[in-house]
Amino acid sequence: ERARRRHRTPGFLPAIGNIIRYQPFRPVAVSIVYVVTAIPREVSDFGWTIGLGLLITTVAFIFAIMLPLNRALERWPDHHVSIYLVGLVLIQTPTVLLNPLREQVTGEVSTAGALLVTTVFGSIVVIGTSSFGSWNRTRKEVIADFQREVNEDAIATLARGEALAKATMDVALVLHGSVQSQLHACAMTIDEAARNGDMVEVNRALMQARAILAQPDLDRIERQSRTLSELIDAQTAQWSGLLAVTVNTDPASSGMKGLRAEHVADIVEEAIANAVHHGAARAVSVWIAWEGEHLTITVQDNGSGPGEGSPGLGSRLFSSFGGRWELDARTDGAGGSVLTICLPTSHAAESFSR
């Protein structure tokens, strides 16, 4: 649609220019037009014998002029315009040469205006017959130009789509972790408060959600100074009254700080949010412990259990550390899911920014 709006088909003058620049003469077409239009006049003025003789002579003259000129056009394409214009002038020679003879036979004197009209008509016939090929050429050029513009637009659209997809993914990754779980907690708070008719709590949760969206990663610097236990306590606090969360962290891991603690906390937060969002869980238990060279995170919930579907952003988050993860149904008969993430020590302290 954009290409169609930009595209302009050639007008009358550009079409004439294309004929003069690119098209050959069409002696057969010119001869047919000449015979059909001139035979009544020639027979009327000169009789059948002389009239037909003049017609045949003129047709022979047309071929004698146009065929060599067409060969010249093929041989010297850079001089196409000059050769074509010379041909237009030469084709009008019979009109000029026959005019004195016509005046002697008929006794009628042709005015300069009448001679000019006849000459112009003859030129229009020549150009018009040459346009037979020009129309097809112009049509192909129009289609080629249009196709090129569409292709250029398609490339630009793909580029914009790639940029938009990357930007969307960047935003999704920011919103998917801490922001998502905070917003989900706000949504659950609003739903619970609305059922209880507590509009004050509804407004408070709405303002909290707005503040989260306004500055989604405001506490990143503060988080780097907290221990893993403090980070997880802050996460579980936001689910207070909405979800029962228990966390068991062994002493070796509870005091870790920095990027390692942030990454583990992000994984726990994402696991809890997924249990609520996808499994409608109301209780979640988390275990974090070192096992040899690996940090194991186990998240168990009482939701609907693992569902069918392709991996999403949460799966990308779990896989970004280079470890392995598994999501299985609980085997104790209580329903729900068990998520196990085994994180190598060498990857636990690496940043996502890489």
C-alpha positions as CSV (number, residue, x, y, z in Angstrom):
1,E,0.0,0.0,0.0
2,R,2.9,2.4,0.8
3,A,4.5,1.6,-2.6
4,R,1.2,2.1,-4.4
5,R,0.8,5.6,-2.8
6,R,4.3,6.6,-3.8
7,H,4.2,5.1,-7.3
8,R,3.2,7.3,-10.2
9,T,2.4,5.8,-13.6
10,P,3.9,7.7,-16.6
11,G,1.9,10.6,-17.9
12,F,1.3,11.5,-21.6
13,L,4.5,13.4,-22.2
14,P,6.8,10.8,-20.4
15,A,5.1,8.1,-22.5
16,I,5.9,10.0,-25.7
17,G,9.5,10.4,-24.5
18,N,9.8,6.7,-23.9
19,I,8.6,6.0,-27.5
20,I,11.1,8.4,-29.0
21,R,14.0,7.1,-26.8
22,Y,13.4,3.4,-27.0
23,Q,11.0,2.2,-29.7
24,P,11.6,1.3,-33.4
25,F,9.4,2.2,-36.3
26,R,6.6,-0.1,-37.3
27,P,6.4,0.0,-41.1
28,V,3.6,-2.6,-41.4
29,A,1.3,-0.8,-39.0
30,V,2.1,2.6,-40.5
31,S,1.4,1.3,-44.0
32,I,-2.0,-0.3,-43.0
33,V,-3.1,3.0,-41.3
34,Y,-2.0,5.0,-44.3
35,V,-3.8,2.8,-46.9
36,V,-7.0,2.7,-44.9
37,T,-7.1,6.5,-44.3
38,A,-5.7,7.6,-47.7
39,I,-7.3,5.2,-50.3
40,P,-10.6,7.1,-50.6
41,R,-8.8,10.4,-51.2
42,E,-6.2,9.1,-53.6
43,V,-8.8,7.3,-55.7
44,S,-11.1,10.4,-55.7
45,D,-8.3,12.7,-56.7
46,F,-6.3,10.6,-59.1
47,G,-8.6,7.7,-60.1
48,W,-8.1,4.0,-59.4
49,T,-5.0,3.4,-61.5
50,I,-3.0,6.4,-60.5
51,G,-4.4,6.4,-57.0
52,L,-3.5,2.8,-56.3
53,G,-0.1,3.3,-57.9
54,L,0.5,6.2,-55.5
55,L,-0.5,4.1,-52.6
56,I,1.8,1.3,-53.5
57,T,4.6,3.8,-54.1
58,T,4.1,5.5,-50.8
59,V,4.0,2.1,-48.9
60,A,7.3,1.1,-50.6
61,F,8.7,4.5,-49.6
62,I,7.6,3.9,-46.0
63,F,9.4,0.5,-45.9
64,A,12.5,2.0,-47.7
65,I,12.8,4.6,-45.0
66,M,11.8,2.8,-41.9
67,L,13.7,-0.5,-42.3
68,P,17.2,1.1,-42.7
69,L,16.3,3.5,-39.9
70,N,15.4,0.6,-37.6
71,R,18.8,-1.0,-38.4
72,A,20.4,2.3,-37.5
73,L,18.5,2.5,-34.2
74,E,19.8,-1.0,-33.3
75,R,23.4,-0.2,-34.3
76,W,23.6,3.2,-32.6
77,P,21.2,3.1,-29.6
78,D,22.9,6.1,-28.0
79,H,21.6,8.2,-30.9
80,H,18.1,6.8,-30.8
81,V,16.3,10.1,-30.3
82,S,18.2,11.8,-33.2
83,I,17.6,9.0,-35.6
84,Y,13.9,8.7,-34.7
85,L,13.3,12.4,-35.2
86,V,15.0,12.3,-38.6
87,G,12.8,9.4,-39.5
88,L,9.7,11.4,-38.5
89,V,10.7,14.2,-40.9
90,L,11.6,11.8,-43.8
91,I,8.3,10.0,-43.5
92,Q,6.4,13.2,-44.2
93,T,8.3,13.6,-47.6
94,P,5.5,11.9,-49.6
95,T,3.0,14.4,-48.2
96,V,5.1,17.4,-49.3
97,L,6.0,15.9,-52.7
98,L,2.5,14.9,-53.6
99,N,0.9,18.2,-52.6
100,P,1.9,20.1,-55.8
101,L,0.8,17.2,-58.0
102,R,-2.5,17.1,-56.1
103,E,-3.1,20.8,-56.7
104,Q,-2.5,20.5,-60.5
105,V,-4.9,17.5,-60.8
106,T,-7.7,18.8,-58.6
107,G,-7.2,22.5,-59.1
108,E,-7.5,23.0,-55.3
109,V,-4.8,24.9,-53.5
110,S,-3.8,23.5,-50.1
111,T,-3.2,26.0,-47.4
112,A,-0.2,25.9,-45.1
113,G,-2.5,25.1,-42.3
114,A,-4.0,22.1,-44.1
115,L,-0.6,20.8,-45.0
116,L,0.5,21.2,-41.4
117,V,-2.5,19.3,-40.1
118,T,-1.8,16.5,-42.5
119,T,1.9,16.4,-41.5
120,V,1.0,16.3,-37.8
121,F,-1.5,13.6,-38.3
122,G,1.1,11.5,-40.2
123,S,3.6,12.0,-37.3
124,I,0.9,11.0,-34.8
125,V,0.3,7.8,-36.8
126,V,4.1,7.0,-36.8
127,I,4.4,7.6,-33.0
128,G,1.2,5.9,-32.3
129,T,2.2,2.7,-34.1
130,S,5.6,2.7,-32.3
131,S,3.7,2.9,-29.0
132,F,2.5,-0.7,-29.5
133,G,5.9,-2.0,-28.1
134,S,6.3,1.0,-25.8
135,W,3.1,0.1,-24.0
136,N,4.4,-3.4,-23.2
137,R,7.8,-2.0,-22.3
138,T,6.3,0.7,-20.0
139,R,4.1,-1.9,-18.4
140,K,7.1,-4.1,-17.6
141,E,9.1,-1.2,-16.3
142,V,6.1,-0.1,-14.1
143,I,5.8,-3.6,-12.7
144,A,9.6,-3.8,-12.1
145,D,9.6,-0.4,-10.4
146,F,6.6,-1.3,-8.2
147,Q,8.2,-4.7,-7.3
148,R,11.4,-3.0,-6.4
149,E,9.6,-0.6,-4.1
150,V,7.6,-3.4,-2.5
151,N,10.8,-5.3,-1.9
152,E,12.5,-2.3,-0.4
153,D,9.4,-1.8,1.9
154,A,9.5,-5.4,2.8
155,I,13.1,-5.2,3.8
156,A,12.5,-2.1,5.8
157,T,9.5,-3.8,7.5
158,L,11.5,-6.8,8.3
159,A,14.2,-4.6,9.8
160,R,11.7,-2.7,11.9
161,G,10.2,-6.1,12.9
162,E,13.6,-7.4,14.1
163,A,14.2,-4.2,16.0
164,L,10.8,-4.3,17.6
165,A,11.2,-8.0,18.5
166,K,14.5,-7.3,20.2
167,A,13.1,-4.3,22.1
168,T,10.1,-6.4,23.1
169,M,12.3,-9.2,24.3
170,D,14.4,-6.7,26.3
171,V,11.4,-5.2,27.9
172,A,9.9,-8.7,28.6
173,L,13.1,-9.8,30.3
174,V,13.0,-6.8,32.6
175,L,9.3,-7.2,33.4
176,H,9.4,-10.9,33.6
177,G,11.3,-11.4,36.8
178,S,10.9,-9.2,39.8
179,V,8.5,-6.8,38.1
180,Q,6.2,-9.7,37.0
181,S,5.9,-11.2,40.4
182,Q,5.4,-7.8,42.1
183,L,2.6,-7.0,39.6
184,H,1.1,-10.4,40.1
185,A,1.1,-9.9,43.8
186,C,-0.6,-6.5,43.3
187,A,-3.2,-8.1,41.1
188,M,-4.0,-10.8,43.6
189,T,-4.2,-8.1,46.3
190,I,-6.6,-6.1,44.2
191,D,-8.8,-9.1,43.5
192,E,-8.9,-10.2,47.2
193,A,-9.6,-6.6,48.4
194,A,-12.3,-6.2,45.8
195,R,-14.1,-9.4,47.0
196,N,-13.9,-8.0,50.6
197,G,-15.1,-4.6,49.5
198,D,-11.9,-2.9,50.8
199,M,-11.5,-0.1,48.3
200,V,-8.7,1.5,50.3
201,E,-6.6,-1.6,49.9
202,V,-7.6,-1.8,46.2
203,N,-6.3,1.8,45.7
204,R,-3.2,1.1,47.6
205,A,-2.4,-1.9,45.4
206,L,-3.1,0.1,42.3
207,M,-0.7,2.9,43.3
208,Q,1.9,0.3,44.2
209,A,1.6,-1.3,40.7
210,R,1.8,2.1,39.1
211,A,5.0,2.8,41.0
212,I,6.5,-0.5,40.0
213,L,5.8,0.2,36.3
214,A,7.2,3.7,36.6
215,Q,10.6,2.5,37.9
216,P,10.7,-1.3,37.4
217,D,14.3,-1.8,38.5
218,L,14.7,0.9,41.1
219,D,16.0,-1.3,43.9
220,R,18.8,-3.0,41.8
221,I,21.6,-1.3,43.6
222,E,20.1,-1.9,47.0
223,R,19.7,-5.6,46.2
224,Q,23.4,-6.0,45.6
225,S,24.1,-5.3,49.2
226,R,21.6,-7.8,50.6
227,T,22.2,-11.4,51.5
228,L,20.3,-14.2,49.7
229,S,18.2,-14.7,52.8
230,E,17.3,-11.0,52.9
231,L,16.4,-11.0,49.2
232,I,14.1,-14.0,49.5
233,D,12.5,-12.6,52.7
234,A,11.6,-9.5,50.7
235,Q,10.2,-11.5,47.9
236,T,8.0,-13.7,50.1
237,A,6.8,-10.6,52.0
238,Q,5.0,-9.4,48.9
239,W,2.9,-12.6,48.9
240,S,1.8,-12.2,52.5
241,G,-1.9,-13.0,52.9
242,L,-2.1,-14.3,49.3
243,L,0.3,-17.3,49.2
244,A,1.9,-19.5,51.8
245,V,5.6,-19.5,51.1
246,T,8.2,-21.4,53.1
247,V,11.9,-21.1,52.4
248,N,14.6,-23.4,53.7
249,T,18.1,-22.2,53.0
250,D,21.2,-24.0,54.3
251,P,23.8,-21.9,56.2
252,A,26.4,-22.1,53.4
253,S,24.1,-20.3,50.9
254,S,22.0,-18.0,53.1
255,G,24.7,-15.4,53.6
256,M,25.9,-15.1,49.9
257,K,25.7,-11.6,48.4
258,G,26.2,-9.8,45.1
259,L,25.4,-11.1,41.6
260,R,25.3,-14.7,42.8
261,A,22.7,-14.0,45.4
262,E,20.7,-11.8,43.0
263,H,20.6,-14.6,40.4
264,V,19.5,-17.2,42.8
265,A,16.8,-14.9,44.2
266,D,15.6,-14.1,40.6
267,I,15.3,-17.9,40.0
268,V,13.3,-18.4,43.2
269,E,11.1,-15.4,42.4
270,E,10.4,-16.6,38.9
271,A,9.6,-20.1,40.2
272,I,7.1,-18.8,42.7
273,A,5.5,-16.5,40.2
274,N,5.1,-19.4,37.7
275,A,3.6,-21.6,40.4
276,V,0.9,-19.0,41.0
277,H,0.4,-17.8,37.5
278,H,0.4,-21.1,35.7
279,G,-0.5,-23.6,38.4
280,A,-2.8,-21.5,40.6
281,A,-0.8,-22.6,43.6
282,R,-1.7,-21.4,47.1
283,A,1.3,-22.8,48.9
284,V,5.0,-23.0,47.8
285,S,8.0,-24.5,49.5
286,V,11.6,-23.7,48.5
287,W,14.8,-25.5,49.4
288,I,18.2,-24.0,48.6
289,A,21.4,-26.1,49.3
290,W,24.9,-26.7,48.1
291,E,25.5,-30.2,46.9
292,G,29.1,-30.7,46.0
293,E,30.0,-28.3,43.1
294,H,26.4,-27.4,42.5
295,L,23.8,-25.2,44.1
296,T,20.4,-26.9,44.0
297,I,17.1,-25.0,44.1
298,T,13.9,-27.0,44.6
299,V,10.5,-25.4,44.4
300,Q,7.4,-27.4,45.3
301,D,3.8,-26.2,45.0
302,N,0.3,-27.5,45.4
303,G,-1.1,-26.2,42.1
304,S,-2.5,-27.9,39.1
305,G,0.8,-29.5,38.1
306,P,2.9,-29.2,35.0
307,G,1.0,-28.2,31.9
308,E,1.6,-28.6,28.2
309,G,3.2,-25.8,26.2
310,S,6.4,-24.5,24.8
311,P,9.1,-23.0,27.0
312,G,8.7,-19.3,27.8
313,L,10.8,-16.5,29.2
314,G,11.0,-18.3,32.6
315,S,12.6,-21.2,30.9
316,R,15.1,-18.9,29.3
317,L,15.9,-17.4,32.7
318,F,16.6,-20.8,34.2
319,S,18.8,-21.9,31.2
320,S,20.8,-18.6,31.1
321,F,23.1,-19.8,34.0
322,G,24.3,-22.8,32.1
323,G,22.9,-25.3,34.5
324,R,20.0,-27.7,34.1
325,W,16.4,-27.7,35.3
326,E,13.5,-30.1,35.4
327,L,9.8,-29.7,36.1
328,D,7.9,-32.7,37.2
329,A,4.6,-33.6,38.9
330,R,4.7,-34.3,42.6
331,T,4.8,-38.0,43.5
332,D,3.4,-37.7,47.0
333,G,-0.2,-37.6,45.9
334,A,-0.7,-34.0,47.0
335,G,-0.8,-32.6,43.4
336,G,1.2,-29.8,42.1
337,S,4.7,-29.5,40.6
338,V,8.3,-29.9,41.6
339,L,10.9,-27.6,39.9
340,T,14.5,-28.6,40.4
341,I,17.3,-26.3,39.2
342,C,21.0,-27.4,39.4
343,L,23.3,-24.5,39.1
344,P,27.1,-25.0,38.6
345,T,29.2,-23.0,41.0
346,S,31.2,-21.6,38.1
347,H,28.1,-20.1,36.5
348,A,26.3,-18.9,39.7
349,A,28.3,-15.7,39.9
350,E,28.1,-14.7,36.2
351,S,26.0,-11.8,35.0
352,F,23.2,-12.0,32.5
353,S,24.6,-9.0,30.7
354,R,27.1,-11.2,28.9
